[in-house]
Amino acid sequence: MTPPSPLPRRELDRMLALYRTVCTIRAFETRVSELYRDGEIPGFVHVSLGQEAVATGACAALRPEDKIVSNHRGHGHCIAKGMDPLPMFAELFGKAEGVVGGRGGSMHIADPGLGILGANGIVGAGLPIAVGAALAGRVLGAADVVVAFYGDGAVAQGAFHEAVNLAALWKLPVVFLCENNGYAEFTPAADGHPATLAQRARGYGVPYAELDGSDVWAVYTGMTELVARARDGGGPVIVEAMTARWHGHYEGDQQRYRDAEHLRAGRAQDPVRVARGRLRDAGVAETRLDAVVATVHGEIEAAIARARAMADPRPETFAEHVTAPRPEVVEPEVAADAAPVKYMQAIRDAISDALDDDERLVFSGIDVAAGGGVFAVSRGLHERHPDRVLDTPISETAILGVGVGGAMAGLRTLTEIMYIDFIGVAFDQVLNQAAKLPYMTAGKTTMPFTLRTQFGAGRSAGAQHSQSLEALFAHIPGLSVVMPATSADAYGLMRTALEDPNPVVFIENRTLYGRRSPGVDRSHRVPIGKARIARPGSDITVVSYSRLALECESVAEELAGEGIDVEVVDLRSISPLDRETVLASVAKTNRLVVVHEAVADFGVGAEVVTTVVEHGFWTLDAPIERVAAAFSPAPYAPALEAAWLPQRDDIAAAIRRVARF
């Protein structure tokens, strides 16, 4: 009989620690499956039974300050990165002491303090965020490595391709770790990919490594080498850990689509058994290994009992952490004799001054650096800050993900999407990531992320370059949306947005870029959520924003000659909406007209009108009118576009009708 081959003490201790973690994940996931079956865990649950070795080996190769992004099957990743099972069970039970206060659940466990930037319910969404976190480490002078966990199904997502491409271009320390369990939900991996992951890696010029995902020691030793390479400046790497998914895509999945032989083969490669076999071969007694298992099971059962006894969240706290507390902003008066400044120059100055003032600020987007932006708004900024004003490929998902991940990892990020119309190709990063991650982490992460974009009809740009989509953003809890009309407001709101701990969508009107109005100094700030009275009046309130607020001011001056005294309220912020200023104005004038460039249906004007009807109905002396674009895509032909878009005559006619009532 061949005697056991002893391992060096350090190696043996490491292997025992890995075995303990593998057993902890196994025990945790087994009990989660049972608790879900018994109705104790609500919502969706995806367990990682059969994949324990990948999480354990990968995270053991990391330093505490290194970061991971996870996915919907992320319990094992979190445990392996150092999270205590107790707050995880509490989260799964929906308890107030859950790791994210009952706001995330099984698919959204996170703890940035442990370097866990979040599990994600959107397939592939964490990959661009990982790139942003890696960029943050570089800018902040840290040697952090980011491991991005994803399944084989995510390889078909555009987010995968954009993230790998950008990480390779910038040579960032990201390990893209695919847990290939053979199935993308119900579909066999072979039916979903015409090329292998190794072939894809060659296409990006990125190294590729395959690991045995059933052997925790193989994963650990392989990842140790790959992580060290990334940390030393070697750039990203794609790793494929071949593993098995013992349960269905979700708990309750009957797996009728699954080949029984494939399932049997997967179960035969049991990560716990493989790890135990390695230790047994090294001479570790079965009794010692049994003791590890017994200890782990005892800890898991104790955690379950404690979590069960915890209190539910108080119902009235459901809205906490939607928006982080904002610093107080006092808006100074704009000097009437201030030198006029172009709108675009005010924006450029605001970004430039912010870059000077805060070394954590990074500005990225398509052509924003060398080209100065398609409208030349950022011209000259790259020359002043070459390491923090960065051109990107035409990859909107990656661009936005870099902003989100960078903000989570310690930067302040400014991201440009060239036209607001282009947001559709990357909306997830705004809708489900930037807006929701602070909430789903119970405020453990802030999101100092500003999305800068522009719109503006009237120049025959057609239906895909002329849309006013502010209502789309304003409908999403967690986002703030601002649309300045003047140079002073453009400067002040941009500086405020870049200093805010929340995600802000900053929307410029490109037809205003060359317009001049009084400028301000670098101390000027405008509070988010505060409207301005652009023109005081007593007869009728007109509420508008962006370019049409200026048009309303001009119309108001014309109508003054007819004896109609119009008060113009420029919202400036769409969300949060300054309802108090609107209601106070209507209480004074008793009449309301709402004007905006976006289509009338389901828009910002509808929200303003509803606010007045709900809270100021008895102050009204006339019906309310809305002046807005017709419910149609923007036409191209100038004659058609002019008929579709609100004109000065339309605004004046609506004001006269309401004034006569």
N, C-alpha and C positions, 0 to 999 in steps of 0.2 A: 504494500500500500504506500503510495507517494505521500510523504509528510507535507503538511501545510507550508506554504512559502510565506514567511513573515514579511510584513511591510515595515518600512521605517516608521518610527513612532508618530512623526508629524503626519505622514500620509495616512496612517491608520486612524488617527484622531479625526482627520478630515473626512475619511470615508464613513466613520461612525456618525459624524455630524450630518453628512449627506443622507445617510440611511434614516436618521431620525426625522429629517425634514420630509423625505419621501413618505415615511409612515404617517407623519402628521397630515400631509395633504390627503393621503388615502383615507385616513380615518375621518377627516373633516368632510370630504366629498361623499363618502359613504353615508354618513349621518345626514348630510344635507339632502341627499336623494330620498332617504327614508322620511325625513321630516316634511319634505315637499309632498311625498306620497300620502302622508297622514294629514295633510291640510294645515300644518303649522306654519309653513312658509308661503306667503302669497306671491303673486306675480310670476314672471318667467324665471326659470333656473336652467343653467347649462353647466354641468359638472365636467371636471377634467380627469375622471377616472381612466387610467391607462396612460396618461400623459405626465405623470408626476415627476418623472426623471428630467424632463426638459426644463420645467420651471426651476427645479431644485439646482441642477447643474449650472444653468445659465446664471442665475442670481448669485450663486456661491462664487462665481468668478468676478463679481462686481465689488466695488468699494461702496461704503454707505452713502457717499455723496453722488454716486452714479444714479442714473434715472432709468425708469422703464415706462413704457406705455403698454397697456394691456388691451384685452378685448372682452367680448361677452362671456368667454370661458376663462375667466381670469382669477378665480379664487386661489389656485395654486401659485400663480405668479406673485400675488400679494403675500401669501404665507412665506414663500421662499425669499421675498425681499425684506422680511422681518416683521410683518404685521401679526399682531396677536389674534388668535382665533376668536377670543371673547367679543371684541367689538364687531368682528365680522358676523358672528352669529346674531348679535344684537341688531345689526343692520338687516340681515335677512329676515329676522322676526319683525322688522319695522319699529324698533324701539328708539327712544330718544337718545340713548347712549350708544347707538350704532355708530360705526366709524364715520359716517357722514350724516348722522342724525335722522336716519330714516328717509333721506331725500334721494338716495341712489338705488338701493336694493342690490340684487345679485349682480346685475350687469354693469354697475357704475361705482364699484368700490374704489376708493382712492385715498391717498394720504401723501401729499407733496412733501411733508416733513420726512418721510421715509424714502423719498425719491420715486414714489408711485404716482405718476401724473394722471392716472385714471384708467380704469377699464372702460370700454366703449361699446355701446350697443349698435353702432353703425360700422358695418364691415369695412375695414381698411382705413377708417377715419383717423386712427391714432398715428398712422405712419407719417403724414406731413407734420403733425404736432411734434413727433420725435425729432424731425429735422430742425424745427424751430428751437427745441430745447438744446440740441447740440450746438446750434449757432450761438445761443445764449452763453453756453460754456466758453466758447471761443472768445466772444466779445468781452466777457467778464474775467477772462484770464484764468479760467478753471480748466483742469484736465479731465473733466467729466466725460464719461462714455454713456451713450443712451442705447438701450436695447429695446427694440420695437417688436413685440410679439404679435403674430398674425397667423391665421390659418391658410391652408392652401387655396381656399375659396377667394381670399382677398387678393390673390395675385391677378385675378381678372378685373379688379377695380382700377379705374384711372388713378385713384389716389396712390396706389402702389407705384405705378410707373412714374408719376410726377415726383413722388417723394424720393425714390431711388435716383432718378435723374438729377434732381437738384442736389442731393447729398453727394453724389459723385462729382458733380460740377464744382462744388465748393469744398470737396474733400473733408467732409465732416465726420466725426467719430460716432457713426451710427451702425449698430449691428442689427440688420433686418433678419429676425429669427422666425422662420416659418415652421410652425408645428404641423407637419403634413400627416394628418390622420386618415387620409384616403378619401374623405368625403367633404364636399362643400354643401352643408345642410343635407339634402337628400341625394345629391348628384355625385357619382364617383369622380374622383379627381381626373381620371383618364378621359372622361367625357367632357371636361371643362377647359382643357388646356391643349392647344395644338403644339406648344413648345414646352420643354422642361424648364425648371427654374435655373438650372445650370446654363442652359442656352440663353435665357433672358439675361443672366448676369454678364455673360460675355458681351452681349449687345450694349450694355452700359459701361463696359470696361471695369467691372467691379469683380473682385475675387469672390469665389464661391466655395463653400465647404458643406459636405454632408456629414451628419452625425447620427449615431445610433440612438434614437430617442428613447429606447427602452433601458439604456445603460447609463445611470447617473454619472458614473465615473468617466465614461467616454464623453458625455456632454460637458462635464466640468473641465476636464483636461483640454478638450478642443476649444471651448469657449475662453478658457484662461489665455490661451495663445492668441485667439482672435481679438479679444478685448484689449490685450496688451498692444497688439498691432494698431488698432484703432486709436488707442490712447497716445501712441507715439507718432501720430500724424499720418498713418497709413490710409486714412479715408475709410469709407464705408465698406461693409462686407455683407454678402447675402449668405445666410446659413439655412440649411434645410435639415431639420431633425425629423427623421422618419419615425412615426409613433402610431398609436392606435387610439381610437375613440371607443371605449367600451359601451357607453350608453348612446342614446340617440342624440340628434342635434339639440334637443331640449328634453327635459324630464317629462315623460308622458308620450314621447315619440315611440310608436310601435315598431319602427324600423322595418316595415314590410318591404321596403326597397332594397334591403341590405342582403348581400350574399353571406350565407351562414358560414361558409368556409373562411371568408375574409375575417369575420368576427372571431371565429375560433383561433385563427392564426394570430390575431391581435392579442387576444387574451393569453395566448401561450407565451408571449413576450411581456411578462409581468414585471414592471420596474421594481416592485418591492422584492419579488423573488430573485431578480437578477442582482440587485444590490446585496441582498442577504447572502446569495451564493458567493459573491466576491469576498465578503467578510468571513464567511465560513472557510473559504479557501485560504484566507490569510491567518486562520487559526483562532478566530473569535468563537467562543463557545456559544452553542445554541441557547443556553440559559441566559447569557448576556443579551442576545438579540431578542429573546422573548421578553426580557425585562424592559427593553426599549419600547416594544410594541405595547406592553401593558401600561407603561407610564404615559405614553401618548394617548391611549384610549381613555385613561383616567382623566387626563387634562381636558380632552375633548368633551367628555360627559360633564365634567365640572363646569366648563364654559357654557354648555347648553343650559344647564340648570340655572346658572347665574343670569344668562341672557333672558331666559323665559320669565324670570322674576322682575326684570326691569320694567320701568314705566313706559307707556306709549308717549309719543310726542303730544304736547298740548295742541289741540286743534287750531287755536288762534295763532300758532306760530308758523302756519303753512307758508306764509309769504316772506319769512325771514330769509335773508341771503340772496334775494333776487337781485338787489343792487347794493353794492358796498357803500358805506357812508361817504359822502362827498366832502372835500374840504370847502370851507366857506369862501365864497368869491364875492368881492365887493366891486361893482362896476363903476368906474369913474365916468364923469361927463366927458364927452368928446368935444374938444374946443371947436367952436364954430369957424374960427379963422385958421384951423390947422391946414397945413399944406395937403393938397389932394394927392392920393396915392391910387394907383391902379389896383383893382380887386385881386388880380393874380400876383402882383407884387406883395400885397399884404399877406397872402397865403405863403408865398416864398419866404418872406421875412419871418413869419411866425415859425415856420419849420426850421429855418436857419438858426434863429435865436434859441429855439428849444434844443437843437442839436448842440449848440454852444454851451447851454446851461446844464445839460444832463447827459453824461457819457454813457448812460444805459439806453438811450434812445437809438433805435435802428429803424431806418426808412428803407423799404424795399418794394419793388414792383417792376413791371415791364417798362424798360427804357427810362426809368426815373434817374439813372445815374449818368452814363455817358451821353445819352441823348437829351437829358433834361426834361423828359416827359413829352408826350405827343403834343401838348399845348405849351411847352416850354416853361411850365410853372416851376419846376424844380431845377431849372438851369443854374449851374454854378455850385450846387450843394455837394455834389460828389467831389469836386476839387477841394472843397474845404474839409470834407469828412469822408475820405475814400474808403475807410473800413466800416462805415456805418450808413452809407447811402449806396444801396446794392441793386444792380440790375438782376433780374430773374429771367428764366425762360418764359414763354407764353404758357403758363401752367397755373391757372387761377386757384385750383385746389391747393397746390403746394405753396403758392404765395400766401394765401390766407392761413394755411396750417402753420407756416413759419411764424406768422404774426401771433397766432394763438399759443403755440408751443413756446415761443420766445417770451411772451408775456407771463406764462405760467412759471417759467424758469428764471425769472428775475430781470428781464428787460422791460422797457417800455417800447412798444412797437407801433410803427406807422406803416400801413400797408395800402398801396394804391391799386385799385381796380380801374383800368383805363376808362371804361364806360360803365355806367350803372347797369346797362343792359346785359353786360357780360356776367353778372353775378349768378345767373342761372346755372352756369356750368360748375359752380363751386359753392352753392348755397348752403350745403351741409355744414361747412366750417363756420358759417355765421349762425345759422339756425340752431344747430344741435351742439356746437362746440363752444364758440365764444360766448353765446348768450346763456348757455345752460351749465357750463362747467363750474362757475362759482357757486351756483345754487346746489348742484349735485355733489359738491365737495363741502357743503355746509359752511361756506366762507373760508375754508382752509386755503383756497387759492383765490387771488384776485386776478383781474383781467385788464391790465392797463394797455389796451389794444385799440387803436383807432383805425378804422377803415375809411380811407379817403377815396371819393369817386366823384364823377360829374355827370350832368345831364343837361338837357336844353333843347327844346324843339324850336322850329322856326327857320331852320337852315337847310331844309330838304335833305335831312340825313336819313330819312326812311324809318320804317317800323322797328328796326333792330338797333337804332342808335339815337332814338328820340324819346324814350320812355321816362316817365316820372314814377318811380317805384318806391317812393318814400313810405307809402302806407304799408307796403310789404314788410319793411323793416320795423315800422312802428308797431305792428301787430305782434311782435315777438317780445315777450317779457324778458327783461335783462338787458336789452339793447337801448341805448339812447340815440336819438336821431336829430341832427342839427342841420339847418339850411340857411346860412347867412346871406343877407342881401347887400350889405355895405362893406366897404373895406375895413372899417373899424370893427364890425362884428366878425368879419372873416378872420382878422388877426386875433381878436380876443377869444373867440370860440375855439379856434385851433389851439391856442396856447392852453386854454382850459381843458380841452379834450385830451391833449397830450400829457396833462398832469393828473388826469382823473383815473381812479382805480377801476373803472368800469369800461366795457366795450362801447365805443362811440362810433356811429356812422356819420361821417362828415360829408355832406353832399353839396357840391359847388354847381353853380349854373355857368356853363361855359360861355354863354352869351354875355355874361358880366365881366369876363376876364379883362377886357380893355377899358371898362368903365372906371372913372375916377371919382373918389369921394374922400372926405377928410380922413387923414391917417392918424395913427396913435403911436405912443412910444411903447417900448418893450415891457413895461409894467402893466399894460392894459390887459384886463381879463373880462370875459363876459360869462355870467353864470349859466350853466346848462339848465333848461327848464324855465327860463324867464323871458317873457315876451317884452317888446318895447312899444311904446306909443310913438309911432313914426310921425303922426300928425294928429294933434288934439282937435276935437270937434264936438258938437253938441247935438246934431240932428240924426245921425245914422252911424253905426259902427260897421266898418269894413275890415274883415279879418283875412289876412293873406300871409305869404312868406316867399322868400327867394325873389326872383326877378319880378314876379307880379306884384309883390308888395310895393316896389318902386313904381310900377305902372299905376297902382291904385293911388299912390301919393300924387302923381301927375294928374290923374283924373279928378281927384279931390280938389286940386287947385283950380282946375277948369270949372268945376261945378260950384265953387265958391262964388263965381260971378253970377250964378243963377239963384243964389241965396240958399244953397244947400251946404251946410257945414258938416263935413265928413270927418270922423275920427278913424284913422287907419291904425290897426293893430298888426304889427309884424311879429308873427309867432317866434321866429328864429329857431326855436326848438320845437320839433314835432312831437317828440317823446323824450322826456316827460312834457306833457302839454300844460301850459300855463292857463288853467281854467279860471283862476281867480281874476287875472287881468281881463280876460274876455268877458266874464260875467259882470265885472265892475263897469266896463265900458258900455255893455248893453243896458245895464241898469240906469246909466246916465242918458243914453240916446234913445232907448226903447225900440230900436230897429237894428236889423242885422243883414248884411250881405257877406257871403264867404266866397273868396276867389282863389283858385289855384290852377296850375298848369296841368296837373294830373287829370285823368278822366274822373268825372263826377261820381260815378257809381262806386260805393264801398270805400270811399276815400277819406282823407283827413277832414275835408269839409263836412262829411257826414258826422264825424265825431264831434266837431265843433257845434254843429247844429243840435245834435243830441244833448250835448252838455247844456246848451242854453234852454232847450225845451224841458229838460229834467229839472234844472236848478234855477232857471230864470224866466219860466214861462209867463208868470204874471207881470213881468216888467215889459213884455212885448206889446207894441201897439200896431204891429203890421206883420204880415207873413214874412218868413225868411226866404231869401233867394240864394241859390248857389250859381256861380259862374265858373265853369270848368270845361275841360275838353270833353268832346263827345265820346261815348263808349265805343271806341273803334281804335284799331292800331293807327299809328301816325302815318298819314299819306306822304308820298314823295313829292308830287307835283305842287309847286308853290300855291296855285289857286286852291287846290284841295286842302293843303295844310293850313292855309289862312282861314278856310271855312271851319276846319276842325278845331283849331287852337283859339282860346279866348283872346279877343282883341279889346283895345281900349273902348271902342264903341259899345261892345257887349257889357263891359263893366259899368260904363256910364248909364246905359239904358236900364240895367238892373237897379242901380242906385236911385235913378229917377222914379222908377215904378214903386219901389219901397217907400221912398220919401213922400210920394203923393198919396199913399194909402191912408 
